Structures are given as C-alpha cells and as structure tokens.
Amino acid sequence: MGRLKFYLGVLGILFLAWALTLQGETKLNLDNQVKSTLPIEQFAVANKTITKTINIFLPTTADTNKIQLYWPTAVTLQRVACSTDVASSTVSIQFDERAEATPNTAGTNSLTATLVCDTDSQTTTSFSDAIIAADVPHNLQITAMANTPTVVRIHVKAQIN
C-alpha cells in the first residue's frame, strides 16, 4: 500500500511525498526529500531581506490609496528606488503606514520627504517611519506628476525584524 503525505514547503509550494510499501517493505520513499526543505516559517528569516516591486502604467495622482503593500512580518525599510520612462517626466511618491482596521485613513508617512521619480532612477534611504508592522497596509501615495509618464517603477527593500 502506498501512503500519500502533504507538506507546505518553500514559498508555500505544496509538496507531495509518497511511499510505496510492498509486503511490509518500503520500496520507494520520497518522504525524506520533502522533509529536508526549508520550512515556510523560516524562509523569510533565512533571507532577511524582502524587495517588493510596483509598476503602474499611465500613473496619475488618482492612483493614490489604490496600492497597498502587506509585509508578512515586521520590517525595517532600507531603500526605495523609482524611475519613469518618458524624457522629462516625473512622479512624486510617498508611503504611509496605516491601521489594518482603517485602510482608507491616512497614516504615518514612511519617507522623510516625497521621492521624485524620473528617467535616471532616484533612491532614498531616509525614513521618518522605517519600522513597519506586520499585516498592516503600507499605502502608496502619488502626490504629483509632470510630463505624462507611461510607467512608474517602484522598488521597496526592507529587512526582516
């Protein structure tokens, strides 16, 4: 008789382990391979850094409050980078940390000042609220624009606390 076991493995991928037993003797056992993978609870801790990327096509200030990141664990922001595509175009961004119960209510700004994204990439490592709690909305604000970019690319890097 064969036994089928289920495991939630690295990155939440479902692994199947199967053992074939004939006349009381195990002939094939894939169980050991699965157990040697890194448990999902330890995956983020093992890597220590998380990067989230947001691409908005035809961005406008009306996109403010429509994109919210959720971090799987408490994090400390390390770096935000952004860029646009059209010459002389800019998009000014800010992030704010909100309460889960009130995701539509403005929270505490994360960046010390708005970051003006342009075609040669802009970055910041300066934060007024760098520590973001787990499972709360980390809201993107688009506060200003110029010269109609067709895309804004935003990359947020954080360290797991």
C-alpha positions as CSV (number, residue, x, y, z in Angstrom):
1,M,0.0,0.0,0.0
2,G,1.2,3.5,-0.7
3,R,1.0,6.4,1.7
4,L,0.5,10.0,0.5
5,K,1.5,12.9,2.6
6,F,1.2,16.6,2.0
7,Y,3.7,19.3,3.0
8,L,3.7,23.0,2.7
9,G,7.3,23.7,1.6
10,V,9.5,26.6,0.4
11,L,7.5,29.6,-0.8
12,G,4.2,27.9,0.0
13,I,4.6,25.3,-2.7
14,L,2.7,22.2,-2.0
15,F,4.9,19.1,-2.0
16,L,3.7,15.6,-2.2
17,A,5.5,12.7,-0.5
18,W,4.7,9.2,-1.4
19,A,6.0,5.9,-0.1
20,L,5.4,2.6,-1.8
21,T,5.3,-0.3,0.5
22,L,5.1,-3.9,-0.8
23,Q,4.7,-6.8,1.6
24,G,5.7,-4.7,4.6
25,E,9.0,-3.4,3.0
26,T,9.4,0.2,1.8
27,K,10.5,0.1,-1.9
28,L,10.2,3.8,-2.7
29,N,10.2,6.7,-0.3
30,L,10.2,10.4,-1.3
31,D,9.4,11.5,2.2
32,N,13.0,12.3,3.2
33,Q,13.5,14.8,0.3
34,V,10.5,16.8,1.3
35,K,11.4,17.0,5.0
36,S,14.8,18.4,4.1
37,T,13.4,21.5,2.5
38,L,13.4,24.8,4.4
39,P,10.0,25.3,6.3
40,I,8.0,28.2,5.1
41,E,8.1,29.8,8.5
42,Q,11.9,30.0,8.3
43,F,12.2,31.1,4.7
44,A,11.8,34.8,5.2
45,V,14.0,34.8,8.3
46,A,16.7,32.9,6.4
47,N,16.8,35.5,3.7
48,K,16.5,38.6,5.9
49,T,15.7,41.0,3.0
50,I,12.5,41.4,1.1
51,T,12.0,43.5,-2.0
52,K,8.6,44.5,-3.4
53,T,8.2,46.0,-6.8
54,I,5.2,48.1,-8.1
55,N,4.8,49.0,-11.8
56,I,2.0,51.4,-12.6
57,F,1.1,52.0,-16.2
58,L,-0.2,55.5,-17.1
59,P,0.1,56.7,-13.4
60,T,-1.9,59.6,-12.1
61,T,-2.5,61.2,-8.7
62,A,-5.8,59.3,-8.7
63,D,-3.8,56.1,-8.2
64,T,-3.1,57.3,-4.6
65,N,-4.5,55.0,-2.0
66,K,-5.2,52.2,-4.5
67,I,-2.0,50.2,-4.0
68,Q,-1.1,48.9,-0.5
69,L,1.7,46.5,0.4
70,Y,1.3,44.0,3.2
71,W,4.6,42.8,4.7
72,P,4.5,39.2,6.0
73,T,6.4,40.1,9.2
74,A,7.6,43.4,10.8
75,V,10.2,45.0,8.7
76,T,12.6,48.0,8.7
77,L,12.7,49.9,5.4
78,Q,16.1,50.1,3.9
79,R,15.8,51.7,0.4
80,V,13.2,52.9,-2.0
81,A,14.1,53.3,-5.7
82,C,11.9,54.5,-8.6
83,S,12.0,55.6,-12.2
84,T,9.8,56.7,-15.1
85,D,10.1,56.2,-18.8
86,V,9.3,59.4,-20.7
87,A,12.0,62.1,-21.0
88,S,11.4,64.9,-18.5
89,S,8.6,63.0,-16.8
90,T,8.4,62.8,-13.1
91,V,6.2,61.1,-10.5
92,S,6.4,62.1,-6.8
93,I,5.7,59.3,-4.3
94,Q,5.4,58.8,-0.6
95,F,4.4,55.7,1.5
96,D,2.3,55.8,4.7
97,E,1.7,53.0,7.3
98,R,-2.0,52.6,8.1
99,A,-4.0,50.6,10.6
100,E,-5.5,47.3,9.3
101,A,-8.9,48.3,10.6
102,T,-8.9,51.6,8.7
103,P,-7.1,51.0,5.4
104,N,-8.6,54.1,3.8
105,T,-7.5,56.5,6.5
106,A,-4.1,58.2,6.1
107,G,-1.4,57.0,8.4
108,T,2.2,57.9,9.2
109,N,4.4,58.9,6.3
110,S,7.4,56.5,5.8
111,L,9.7,58.6,3.7
112,T,11.4,61.7,5.2
113,A,10.3,63.6,2.1
114,T,8.5,62.7,-1.2
115,L,10.7,60.9,-3.7
116,V,10.6,62.4,-7.2
117,C,11.0,59.5,-9.7
118,D,12.5,60.4,-13.1
119,T,14.2,58.7,-16.0
120,D,17.6,58.2,-14.3
121,S,16.2,56.5,-11.2
122,Q,16.0,58.1,-7.8
123,T,16.6,56.5,-4.5
124,T,16.3,57.2,-0.8
125,T,17.4,55.6,2.4
126,S,16.0,58.3,4.6
127,F,12.8,57.4,6.5
128,S,10.7,59.1,9.2
129,D,8.8,55.8,9.9
130,A,11.2,53.0,8.9
131,I,9.7,50.2,11.1
132,I,6.5,48.8,9.5
133,A,4.4,46.4,11.5
134,A,3.3,43.0,10.0
135,D,0.0,42.8,8.2
136,V,-0.9,46.5,8.1
137,P,-1.5,48.4,4.9
138,H,1.7,50.2,3.7
139,N,0.0,52.6,1.3
140,L,1.5,54.2,-1.8
141,Q,0.7,57.9,-2.5
142,I,1.3,59.6,-5.8
143,T,1.5,63.2,-4.8
144,A,2.4,64.9,-8.1
145,M,3.3,64.2,-11.7
146,A,4.8,66.0,-14.7
147,N,5.0,65.3,-18.5
148,T,2.8,62.2,-18.6
149,P,5.0,59.2,-18.0
150,T,3.6,55.9,-19.3
151,V,5.0,53.9,-16.4
152,V,6.5,54.4,-12.9
153,R,8.5,51.6,-11.5
154,I,8.9,51.5,-7.7
155,H,11.1,49.1,-5.7
156,V,10.9,48.9,-1.9
157,K,13.6,47.0,0.0
158,A,13.2,46.1,3.7
159,Q,15.0,44.0,6.3
160,I,13.0,41.5,8.4
161,N,13.0,42.5,12.1
